[in-house]
């Protein structure tokens, strides 16, 4: 009936005889694992591949390969042919749940993959061993999780690991991840080898033992196995864990390929440019719109810092109409946490980010965290405090980079003289 309807359209008369027609059936609420000579698994989808539009799209592509093999004499349609059909049938769509909360008009509940991310996910299935490098906000965790979903949909045993148990708990609470094992990096040695291993924030675990651990964690070992490593080897290293260049080179010798993700899909353009300027880091290109101005708030002492922070939090809640859960305070040096000097009423409304809080992430209040503990996470509004005795930190400029790049739309930085000097040095003195 579809073929007959399309033949009624004059502009498609010459095209339709060249089109392959087939069928596909979906069981979106159950796991369908029945085998029969009556059907092929390529034309059946179940709950594993219906948990997100992207996974269903991925399954459909496998179905298309199946029908191409059944009708080999028909020529592949050109891009123009496909566009002609889409005009009459339906436009392109592929929406994927976003890692993070929906909050302001700049952000949607889900977003289409960028062309670069499409290419990356295609590369995952063309190459079993991939090292993905990208700056903060380029969607590394997002596409790492999507790759894990798609591998599980192909009946692979999948383990997703990272050093931060907070980040791991957060990703474990994302939609469509049932069946994927989320294991802290410190526990990877205890597992039996799996079909596919994903290591996120890999710059935190890349010590001299990492190649050996990777080699034992996947079936076939590091050279013949299948794995994905996502990392920001420059600006997010040396905050937690150890990054060894020689270890990275050994893993690269596992006959892997490297892919760079250049497009920032987290931060507004202003936050993107301000972070690049202040830290000298490469965060990718593009951004998601202009957004509010980044505020560098001069502070003299910790009590004035606390008062200004409290005033800004009230502004976010009252004037910007943000929900408490959309606000996170990040502390550069926990010895100088201005939250200890705010009013008791406010202090009781702010909770530290931990794995227990992650379990009820959508119901959280205003949160605070050290910078290393918040790596991989994000929020609509970020307030950066604690910019004192920065030499206590393993890498002050990398800490500032991570803190600033967590903000999706609103960024406020309590700027001590010491922090100002750090930015002045990093930005080459151009502090206007």
Secondary structure by P-SEA (a helix, b strand, c coil): caaaaaaacccccccccccccbbbbbbcccccccccccccccccccccccccaaaaaaaaaaaaaaaaaaccccccccaaaaaaaaaacccbbbbbbcccccccccccccccccaaaaaaaaaaaaccbbbbbbcccccaaaaaaaaaaaaaaaccbbbbbcccaaaaaaaaaccccccbbbbccccccccccccbbbbcccccccccaaaaaaaaacccccccccccccccccccccccbbbbaaaaaaaaacbbbbbbbcccccccaaaaaaaaaacccccccccccccccccccccccaaaaaaaaaaaaaaaacccccccccbbbbbccccccccccccaaaaaacccccaaaaaacccccbbbbcccccccccccbbbbcccccccccccaaaaaaaaaaccccbbbbbccaaaaaaaaaaaccccc
